[in-house]
Amino acid sequence: MDNIRFLLVVAFAMISYMLWEAWQVDYGPKPEIAVLEQPVILDSGEDLPIADNSQNTTIEQNVGAVPVLDVPADQIITVTTDVFSVEIDSKGGTVRNLDLLQHPHEKENTVVNKMRALVGMDPAEKDFSPIRLFDSSPEKLFLAQSGLIASKDSVAGPDHHALFTTDKDHYQLAIGEESISVPLIWTNNAGLVVTKTYTFTRGSYDITVDQKVANNSAKTWTGRQYSQLLRVPYEDDKGNTFIRTYAGGVVYTEDEKYQKISFEDMSEENLSVSTLGGWSAMTQHYFASAWVPPSDQENHFYTKELKGWRYVIGSYSPSVSIAPHTDTIFSSQLFAGPKIQPMMEKIAPGLELTVDYGWLTIIGKPIYFVLNKIHDYVGNWGLSILGVTLCIKLLFFKLSQASYRSMAKMRKIQPRLKALQEKFADDRQRFNTEMMAMYKREKVNPMGGCLPIMVQIPVFISLYWVLIETVELRQADFALWIQDLSAQDPYFILPVIMGITMKIQQSLNPAPVDPLQAKVMKMFPIIFTVFFLFFPAGLVLYWVCNNTLSIIQQWYITKQIEAEK
């Protein structure tokens, strides 16, 4: 029984390794995709959804191969707002490039640059360009497409290959304006006029897309709208090697709720499901893009695998009939931005779940709520992490107290256990019998120090995911040299402090009786310090605070137990 703590540590290490291996299989690096030197060419209709009673996708306006990239400059519409820099292709009204102006790739660390200047070094090179979400480059292809599908007995409507016209090729949200609209017009010789309008709102990552269909013909027109995201598998070139988060497709339905649809899932089987409301998305670390159709109608969601490692996820609406000389509007919302939960909750039910805490979401969401509320008062995400850590320690104060009392008692009888081991060195069975008798006399439960810790593990794991997934911590200041809580400590000071606190805490615990086990345990602070060198500063800050509070509590309880007769 004296080996129980060591066995638990070994078991935890083995489980962690198996989880890491499984994680690598599911989300680890995939075979490299050959970089295309030529523009991507889509076969006619290959990337279009096929709805029941719809026209054959090989329609006259789409005959032949259609280039998606390398679009002439006069066909590109640029839109600039306070949060976006967007390029819209007049062919189909496809959003082909979208930059998040308030979210650069990297952030300057003023303390680091001052230190470099003191030793005669130039400032560290940083990439201050904004994060590009939608991207028309072949190796990072990611597009937001939308259009109309006509029924078999109606003339063809404009899909995302149809050519629209526009009065201007540049729009900018002016000072004092709250929104700006970008209209694109398509018409045919049969009297059908479609106006696709993108509406951008100040401070919002939600884009409204309206497709107004005016039927000026003498015949009823029947069709439906679709909206989809097309991309190649996402690769985070500058991500942390030790931290992998989910990147792929997501569908939210009334029955299944939040459902991940990985690129491998799309390769194996096409999704086809209908639901009231819902949404479809492509998500990655910190950012997401989602099409949100009207919540009061039944929408059909689908996925497709295309040639060239390209994948499609989207939805289409119910069929709508438009009588002659009348019009109707098909509406949808396109979200493209950071995964800020309070903001996403207002756009669509469940959209905030793209901030993925996995099976521990039920614990992770309250932790994020507390983290966010503390930030509302203190205005510093580093202090908010310290506040959440303190709240969790208070929540589990009694459990931790029971654990530390048990370990203190074990530590107190450690010399007598050592003497027993030496006395019965040649009789292991007798040693175990005498050891259990001593536990009974001293009212020591060897499992008492472990069970309270086991209960807290789900909360610790949830907090880990909250700190990893919360975009608000990205490039957030704490103090001094820690100017980005999502990046590793530039001087590795926090990981070293964490290792020191771990060593101090270890000294308060009862050492294993076995000398070999004791030597292995002594290596743990060094091993974990090396691991934490590469972890985000916000996560290391939590461990430093948690260890410090644990040391104070454990030291006090140990002194109490040792003072007892």
Secondary structure, DSSP 8 states (H G I E B T S, - for coil): -TTHHHHHHHHHHHHHHHHHHHHHHHHS--------SS--EE-TTTTS---TTB--S--GGG-S-EE-SS--GGGEEEEE-SSEEEEEETBTTEEEEEEEEEEES----HHHHHHHHHTT--------SEEE-SB-SGGG-EEEEEEEEEBTTS-----TTSB-B-S-SEEE--TT-SEEEEEEEEE-TTSEEEEEEEEEETT--EEEEEEEEEE-SSS-EEEEEEEEEEE-----TTS-TT-----EEEEEETTTEEEEE-HHHHHH---EEEEES-EEEEE-SSEEEEEE--TTSEEEEEEEEETTTEEEEEEE---EEE-TTEEEEEEEEEEEEE--HHHHHTTSTTGGGGS--GGGHHHHHHHHHHHHHHHHHH--HHHHHHHHHHHHHHHTHHHHHHHHHHHHHHHHTHHHHHHHHHHTTT-HHHHHHHHHHHHHHTT--TTTTTHHHHHHHHHHHHHHHHHHH-GGGTT---BTTB--TTS--TT-HHHHHHHHHHHHHHHTS---SSHHHHHHHHHHHHHHHHHHTTS-HHHHHHHHHHHHHHHHHHHHHHHHHHH--
